[in-house]
Amino acid sequence: MAELAKAAALSRSSFFVRFREAVGVAPMVYLLTWRMALAKNLLRGKSMAVAEVAERVGYRSASAFSVAFSRYVGQPLAWYAAEEDV
């Protein structure tokens, strides 16, 4: 976020305020939503391992991704993947 603020020639706090006003959510909420939407699409493709999906959406470990995904989606990653098979 610091890099985005710098690119916009704003302080971090000003960037956060303006981003929220323009987009309607905080930058980190937007980023999480975007990452999880991308992850869902990648998981639906069935051709990638969870670790690869995690890396593609910006997580350093499959474990951290799995925890974040489960919190966001409201169900464990394994359940989500099983539902997509039906």
Secondary structure in CASP SS format (residue, H / E / C, confidence):
PFRMAT SS
TARGET T0000
AUTHOR 0000-0000-0000
METHOD secondary structure of the structure
MODEL  1
M C 1.00
A H 1.00
E H 1.00
L H 1.00
A H 1.00
K H 1.00
A H 1.00
A C 1.00
A C 1.00
L C 1.00
S C 1.00
R H 1.00
S H 1.00
S H 1.00
F H 1.00
F H 1.00
V H 1.00
R H 1.00
F H 1.00
R H 1.00
E H 1.00
A H 1.00
V H 1.00
G C 1.00
V C 1.00
A C 1.00
P H 1.00
M H 1.00
V H 1.00
Y H 1.00
L H 1.00
L H 1.00
T H 1.00
W H 1.00
R H 1.00
M H 1.00
A H 1.00
L H 1.00
A H 1.00
K H 1.00
N H 1.00
L H 1.00
L H 1.00
R H 1.00
G C 1.00
K C 1.00
S C 1.00
M C 1.00
A C 1.00
V H 1.00
A H 1.00
E H 1.00
V H 1.00
A H 1.00
E H 1.00
R H 1.00
V C 1.00
G C 1.00
Y C 1.00
R C 1.00
S C 1.00
A H 1.00
S H 1.00
A H 1.00
F H 1.00
S H 1.00
V H 1.00
A H 1.00
F H 1.00
S H 1.00
R H 1.00
Y H 1.00
V H 1.00
G C 1.00
Q C 1.00
P C 1.00
L H 1.00
A H 1.00
W H 1.00
Y H 1.00
A H 1.00
A H 1.00
E H 1.00
E H 1.00
D H 1.00
V C 1.00
END
